[in-house]
Amino acid sequence: MDEEELLALSDGPVTRGRLVRELGALGVREGDTLMFHTQLSALGYVPGGSRTVVDALREAVGERGTLLVYSGWNDQPPWELAQWPQQWREAVLAEHPAYDPALSEGSHDNGRLPEALRLTPGALRTRHPDSFAALGARAAELTASQPWDDPYGTEGVLGRLVAAGGRVLLLGAPLDALTLLHHAEALAQAPGKRYLHYDVPVLDENGKRVWRGYEDVDTEEGGFDYTPFVPAEEWPFTVIARDALDHGTGLSGRVGAAPCHLFEAGELVAFGVKWIERRFGRAPAPVPASDDTSARTGAPWRA
């Protein structure tokens, strides 16, 4: 959409001041530890674009608050690398640059806002390539050393968000953007949980490029086969989040032109775990295979 269409959508410009006022009306509070997902165009015409939104969010949570985004790594080797022809695979293994928290570009799949936050002076990013970035009072706490395997588990960034009493904001983003529900998948003790193995080049403790493997709940296709419970045209997280809202978990409102939702992280995760376990049943939690490096050293590597 062009500027005129965006202005019509939002009934005028969505300025920083307007964003702060409407975020407050939605329920965002000073001191919040807030993970956010944004679809910028849904807000309407925002003078200054992504920088204006980041600045408004910082003002809304204040100096005692913290902002958190999922960043990822746009140039991470594909998980199917092991299936490539040997010559191609060897070329990638020999020369693919290592993930560098300071330099590696975040995923393009998440829009402009995560990169805008990551590049803000003072922001911190995890050393794990399935990365998160944070800015504010609790940024160091959220992004500190974490387990190499099971990054969506209790010791990962999302587990820390829940432990900190954090919240999650969908600022015009659809319900399927709720990365936090991967944490619910990681916690759910249900049969049939799916994992993926990734091999990635990273910088070790001495700054040397090395390849490491890690196991993660399947964030590509989902941690479970939701086919019996979710319509084919919908992403499972849309269904889980909609059910959560229908049961009174979360707040809804508008900011600019965008429909928005605000969740208590712990409440949404608890709802997601119960939703999964009620449909799939309970089973002992599957244990992901340790990566070879951890097995040799006798201790899990931490990113």
C-alpha positions in Angstrom: 0.0 0.0 0.0 1.1 3.6 -0.7 1.1 6.4 1.9 -2.5 7.5 1.0 -3.9 4.0 1.5 -2.0 3.6 4.8 -3.2 7.0 6.1 -6.8 6.1 5.2 -6.4 2.7 6.9 -5.2 4.3 10.2 -7.3 7.5 10.0 -4.2 9.7 10.0 -0.6 9.2 10.9 0.4 6.7 13.6 3.0 8.8 15.3 5.2 7.9 18.2 3.0 9.7 20.7 -0.1 8.0 19.3 1.6 4.6 19.6 2.6 5.2 23.2 -1.0 6.2 24.1 -2.6 3.3 22.4 -0.1 0.8 23.7 -0.9 2.0 27.2 -4.7 1.7 26.5 -4.1 -1.9 25.3 -2.4 -2.7 28.6 1.4 -2.3 28.0 2.9 -1.1 31.3 6.0 0.7 32.5 8.5 -1.9 33.6 7.2 -4.7 31.4 9.5 -7.4 30.0 7.9 -7.5 26.6 8.4 -9.8 23.6 6.8 -8.4 20.5 5.9 -9.4 17.0 4.9 -6.7 14.5 3.4 -6.4 11.1 4.3 -2.8 10.3 1.9 -2.2 7.4 -1.1 -3.3 9.5 -0.6 -0.3 11.8 -1.2 2.2 9.0 1.1 5.1 8.1 3.9 5.3 10.7 6.1 8.3 10.2 9.7 7.0 10.6 8.7 3.4 10.1 10.3 0.7 12.2 12.5 3.1 14.2 9.4 5.0 15.4 7.8 1.8 16.6 10.9 0.6 18.5 11.2 4.1 20.1 7.5 4.0 21.1 7.8 0.6 22.6 10.9 1.7 24.6 8.9 4.7 25.9 5.9 2.5 26.8 8.0 0.1 28.9 10.3 2.7 30.3 13.8 2.5 31.7 12.9 -0.4 33.9 11.4 -2.3 31.0 12.9 -4.7 28.5 12.0 -5.5 24.8 12.7 -8.9 23.3 12.4 -10.2 19.7 13.1 -13.4 17.9 15.9 -12.7 15.5 17.1 -16.0 14.1 19.9 -16.1 11.5 18.9 -15.3 7.9 21.9 -17.2 6.4 21.9 -20.3 8.6 22.7 -23.4 6.6 19.6 -25.4 5.7 18.8 -28.3 8.0 18.7 -30.5 4.9 22.4 -29.8 4.3 23.3 -33.4 5.2 21.2 -34.6 2.3 23.0 -32.6 -0.3 25.5 -34.2 -2.8 28.9 -34.6 -1.1 30.7 -32.1 -3.3 28.2 -29.3 -2.5 28.1 -30.2 1.2 31.9 -30.1 1.4 32.0 -26.7 -0.2 29.6 -25.3 2.4 31.4 -27.0 5.3 34.7 -25.5 4.2 33.6 -21.9 3.6 30.3 -21.0 5.2 30.9 -18.0 7.5 30.3 -18.6 11.2 27.3 -17.1 13.0 28.4 -13.9 14.7 26.0 -12.3 17.2 27.2 -8.9 16.2 27.3 -9.2 12.5 25.0 -12.0 11.3 21.8 -10.7 9.8 18.5 -11.7 11.4 15.9 -13.7 9.6 14.0 -11.8 6.9 10.9 -13.8 7.7 10.1 -11.7 10.8 9.8 -8.3 9.2 11.7 -5.1 9.8 11.2 -4.6 13.6 13.5 -7.4 14.9 16.5 -6.1 13.0 15.6 -2.5 14.0 15.8 -3.6 17.6 18.9 -5.7 17.2 20.8 -2.8 15.6 19.8 -0.4 18.4 22.8 0.7 20.5 22.8 -1.3 23.7 20.8 -4.3 22.3 22.2 -7.8 23.2 21.9 -11.0 21.2 22.3 -14.6 22.1 25.4 -16.5 21.0 23.1 -19.4 19.9 22.3 -19.0 16.2 18.6 -19.7 16.8 18.9 -16.2 18.2 16.9 -13.6 20.2 17.8 -10.0 20.8 16.9 -7.9 23.7 17.2 -4.2 24.8 16.6 -2.8 28.3 17.0 -3.6 32.0 16.8 -7.4 31.7 18.5 -7.8 28.3 21.6 -9.4 29.8 19.6 -11.8 31.9 17.5 -12.9 29.0 20.3 -13.4 26.5 23.0 -14.9 28.8 24.6 -18.3 28.2 22.1 -21.0 27.4 22.1 -24.7 26.6 23.1 -25.6 23.0 20.5 -28.3 22.7 16.8 -27.6 23.5 17.0 -23.8 23.1 13.2 -23.5 23.5 13.3 -25.3 26.8 13.2 -23.9 30.4 16.8 -22.7 30.3 16.4 -20.9 27.0 15.4 -17.3 26.4 11.6 -18.1 26.4 11.9 -20.0 29.6 13.6 -17.0 31.1 10.9 -14.7 29.7 8.2 -16.8 31.5 10.3 -16.9 34.7 10.6 -13.1 34.6 6.9 -12.6 34.4 7.2 -11.4 30.9 4.5 -10.7 28.3 4.0 -11.1 24.6 2.6 -8.5 22.3 1.2 -9.1 18.8 1.3 -5.6 17.3 -0.7 -6.2 14.1 1.1 -9.6 13.7 -1.1 -12.7 13.2 -1.7 -15.3 15.9 0.6 -17.7 14.1 3.6 -15.5 14.9 3.6 -16.6 18.5 7.1 -18.0 18.8 6.4 -18.5 22.5 4.2 -21.5 21.7 7.4 -23.4 20.6 8.3 -23.2 24.3 4.9 -24.9 25.1 5.8 -27.6 22.6 9.2 -28.1 24.2 7.5 -28.5 27.7 4.6 -30.6 26.7 5.0 -34.3 27.8 3.1 -35.8 24.9 3.9 -38.7 22.6 5.0 -38.1 19.0 7.1 -35.0 19.6 9.2 -34.1 16.6 12.8 -32.8 16.6 15.2 -31.5 14.0 19.0 -31.7 14.0 20.9 -28.6 12.7 24.6 -28.3 11.9 25.9 -24.8 12.0 29.2 -22.9 12.0 29.7 -20.9 15.1 32.6 -19.1 16.9 33.9 -21.1 19.8 35.2 -19.7 23.1 38.4 -18.7 21.4 36.8 -17.1 18.4 37.6 -20.0 16.0 35.1 -21.1 13.5 33.8 -24.6 14.3 30.8 -26.7 13.2 28.4 -27.8 15.9 25.2 -29.8 15.8 22.2 -29.2 18.0 18.8 -30.7 18.5 15.7 -28.6 18.7 11.9 -29.1 18.8 10.7 -29.0 15.1 10.1 -25.3 14.5 9.9 -25.8 10.8 6.7 -28.0 10.6 5.7 -27.9 14.3 6.6 -30.0 17.3 3.7 -32.4 16.7 1.6 -33.6 13.9 -1.5 -31.4 14.5 -3.4 -32.8 11.4 -6.2 -34.5 13.4 -6.9 -31.3 15.5 -6.2 -28.4 13.2 -7.8 -27.5 9.8 -5.5 -27.9 6.9 -5.5 -24.2 6.0 -4.5 -23.0 9.4 -1.2 -23.0 11.3 -1.6 -24.8 14.7 -0.5 -21.8 16.7 -3.4 -19.8 15.3 -5.8 -22.3 16.6 -4.2 -22.6 20.0 -3.9 -18.8 20.5 -7.5 -18.3 19.3 -8.7 -20.9 21.8 -6.6 -19.2 24.5 -8.3 -15.8 23.8 -11.7 -17.5 23.8 -11.0 -18.9 27.3 -10.0 -15.4 28.6 -6.2 -15.7 28.2 -4.9 -12.4 26.8 -6.2 -8.9 26.0 -7.3 -7.6 22.6 -7.5 -4.1 21.2 -6.3 -1.8 18.4 -3.1 0.2 17.9 -3.2 2.4 14.9 -5.3 0.4 12.4 -4.0 -3.0 13.7 -5.8 -5.6 15.7 -3.5 -6.4 18.6 -3.2 -9.0 21.4 -1.3 -8.9 24.7 -0.6 -12.1 26.6 1.0 -13.0 29.9 3.8 -15.3 28.8 3.3 -17.8 31.6 -0.4 -18.0 31.1 -0.2 -18.6 27.4 2.5 -21.3 27.8 0.5 -23.1 30.5 -2.6 -23.0 28.2 -0.5 -24.3 25.2 0.9 -27.2 27.2 -2.6 -28.3 28.4 -4.0 -27.9 24.9 -1.3 -30.2 23.5 -1.4 -32.8 26.3 -5.2 -33.0 26.2 -5.2 -33.9 22.5 -2.0 -36.0 22.3 -2.1 -37.5 25.8 0.8 -37.5 28.3 4.0 -39.5 28.0 7.5 -39.3 29.5 9.3 -36.3 27.9 11.5 -37.5 25.0 15.2 -36.8 25.4 16.9 -35.3 22.3 20.1 -36.9 21.2 23.2 -35.2 22.4 25.4 -33.6 19.8 28.7 -35.4 19.2 30.8 -32.6 20.7 28.9 -32.7 24.0 29.2 -36.5 24.1 33.0 -36.3 23.7 33.6 -33.5 26.2 31.2 -34.9 28.8 29.4 -31.6 29.3 26.8 -29.7 27.2 28.2 -26.8 25.3 26.5 -23.5 26.1 26.0 -20.7 23.7 
